[in-house]
């Protein structure tokens, strides 16, 4: 399953091209689906798991050498933040922040395309993440307390290029899947989301509910599919707990799709 997670990660496109969003430059890398020979901790939260996948991906590149990862920047006993990765690409230093997110399009939120994308449980949003990157995470490199860490690597902040490796799966409302993205990468659209009131339209479908770590995986047929009634029973508690679940759906014609079942 690790291999399928890695392949799903690699096939997830970056959320925008070049520096189209907030002048944040996307990291460019081209990778093959190399066989992963070692095991990862299955209990890592998804964001940390993705960081390990990126670490493996970077290690396969001849023109990249990783200098340091997950650097905790501390002032006294206070942690100011973390620098995900410092690396050399073609011998040029890069500060890389790694992000992998799932966002759903809700036209009632905000006023533009970026505003409209929110987290599956409505607790976070794309605009919040971008603002945090721009105002907190990336400026950390230039903070006085970061200098000793850079000195130890013989680096100067002013010579380091800052980039983001921001991948995402985007989901459009089932009732309106013709939304055209103008700023974000349309190739990131991974599926759709449905509300409880729309479930009846899928009575002749089969379903699978992957664990969160397998949200990375591209749908395939070799799983234990649930019929509609079993799926309704299996997802009942999600609505009570106000938790949106990513699911796979297999249509009668054999087509496989990802969907989010949302509680809101």
N, C-alpha and C positions, 0 to 999 in steps of 0.2 A: 504493500500500500504506500510505503514511503516513496517508491519510484513514481507512482501515479500522482502523489502530491507534488513532487518536484516537477513533473511534466505539466501539471495543471498550473503551477506557479509560472513556469517558463512561458506558457501559452497565454498568460494573462498580460494584456498590453499595458503600456504606460498610459496614465490617465490623460495626458496631453503630449503634444510634440514640441520639441525644442524648449523655448521658454515662454510658451503662449499664455501661461497663467501666472500672474503676479511676477513675471520675469524670473520665475524659478526654473533653472535649467535642468532638464531631465538628463539623467545619466544614460549614456549610450553603450550598450553591450549586446553582443550577439553570441548566443550560447546553444550548444547542442544538448540533447537530452542524455548527458553522461550518466552512466550507472553509478548510483550512490552505494558505496560499499560499507558504510558504517551506520549505526543506529542512532536515532535522535531520541531524546526524552519525550515520550508521548504525552507527558503531563504539562509540557510547556504551554503557556497561552499562545494563541495563534500568532500574535505579533512577534513574539520571541522565536517561535518555530520558523517563521518566515526569515528572520534574521539569520538563522542557522543555514537555511537553504541558500540565501544570498552569499553567505560565507563560503559555502561549498562551490557555488557558481563562480565566485571571484577567483577561487583557488585554481580553477581549470584554465584561467586565461594566462597566456604567455606574456602579455604586455601589462599585466597588473600585479603589483605586490602589495599586500595588506600590511600596513604598519602597526595599526592598533584597532581594536574593536570594543564597543560598549564601554567607553571611558567615562567613569563617574566623575564629574567635575564638582569638587567639594570646597566649601569655604568654612573652615573650622569643622564643626560637626554637621553642618547643613549641606545637603546635596542640592546644587543649583540646577543640575540637569545632567544629561548624558549625551555624549557625541557617539553616534552609531558606528562610524567607521572613518579612519584616515588611511588613505591608500595612495600609491603612485600608479598612474596610468601613463604609459609611455614616458616614464620618469618625471611626470608632472604631478605635484601633490593635489589631492582632492579631499575635501570634507564631504562625506556622503551621508545623507539621512535616508533611511529605508522606511517606506510606508506601504502597507497593503491593506486596503479597505473595501468594505461593501456599502454601497450607497443606493438609496431608493429615491426615485423622482416624485416629489410632491409639489405640484404647481401652486398649492395654497401657501407654501412657505417662501418668503422672500420675493424678490422682484426680478431675478434673472436666473439664467441657467445654472450657475454655480450655487446660488442661494437655494435652489430647488432640491438639491441632493442632500438627503439626511440619512442618518444611521437607521438600521432596521427597527430599533426600539425607540427612535425619536430622541435619543439621549445626546447624540452628537450630530455634527453636520460637516460637510466638506468645507464650508466657509470657516468654521471654527478651527479645523485642522490646518488649513492654509494660513490663517492668522497666527496660530501658534508657531508654525514653522518659520514664518517671516519675522515675527516680533520676539520670539523667545528662543527657539531651538537653534536657528542658524546664527543669530548674534552672539550666542554663547562662546563661539570660537574666539571672539575678540575681547572677551572679558579678561580682566587682569589675572584672575585666578587660573585661567586656562594656560597662561604663558609657561609655567613650569612643565606642564605636560608636553607642550610643543617643543620646548627647549630640549627635553629628554630625547626627542625624536629628531632634533636638529632642524626643526621647521620654524618658519615665521608666518604668523597669521596672514599678513598682507600678501604672501606669495601663494596662498592656498585658494584654489577655486572651489566654490561651494556648489554642490549639485544635489538633486533629490532623485531617488529611485522610487517613484510613486506609482504603484500599480493599483488597479481597482477593478472590481466587478460592479457593474451598474445594472439596476433593475427598473424597468418602466411599469406603470400601472397596466394591468391586464386589459382594462377598458380603453386604453389609448397607447398602443405600442408603435404608433407612427410618428412619435416625437422625434424631430431631427435635431441633433446636437450640432452647435455651431462652434463652440469653444473647446469642449472636451472631445476626446477620441471616441467616436461612435463604435469602434471595434471593442470597446470595454463593455458594451451592453451584453450581459450574460444571460438575461432572462427577464421575467416579469414578476410582479407581486400581486397577490389576491387577498381579498378580505373574506371574512367568514361568510358573508352574505353571497359571495360568488362561488362558493365551493360546489354548489349543486350542478354547476356547468361541467364538472369534471367526473361525473358519476361513472363513466365508462373508461376511466383512466386507472393506471396503477401508479403507486408511489413508493418512494424510498426516502428515509430521513437519515442523512449522514451525520456522524458526530462532527462537532465544530471543526476539528482539525482536518476533516475531509471536505470542508467547504471549498478547499482548493481544487479538488479533483473534478475532472471533466466527467459528466454522466456516461455510464456504460451499462451494458445489460446484465453483467454478471454479479447481481446483488439479489437479496431476498425482497422481492416486490410485495407491497401491501395492496389489497383491493380497497375500494373506496370506503367501505364500512370500517375495515380495520384501521385505515388511515384516520378516519374521523375519531375513532376511539383513542388512537395513539397521540393525537394532537390536542385532545380536549383540554389537557392541563396547561398548554401553552397560553390559551386565552385567559385562563384564571390567573396565571402567573405573569401575564403581560410580557410575553416573550415571543419574538418573531423567529420562526424557524425556517432555515433554508432546506428545501426538499427537491428531489428529482421527480419529474412526472414523465410517465411513458404513455403516450397517446395510442389510440387504437391502431393507427397506421404504423406504429413502431417508432415514431419520432420521440426523441428524448430532449427534455428541457429542464433548466433550473428554474425554480420559483421560490419566492419568499411567501410564506403564509404569515400575514401580519395580524396582530391583535387589535390594532387601532382602527 
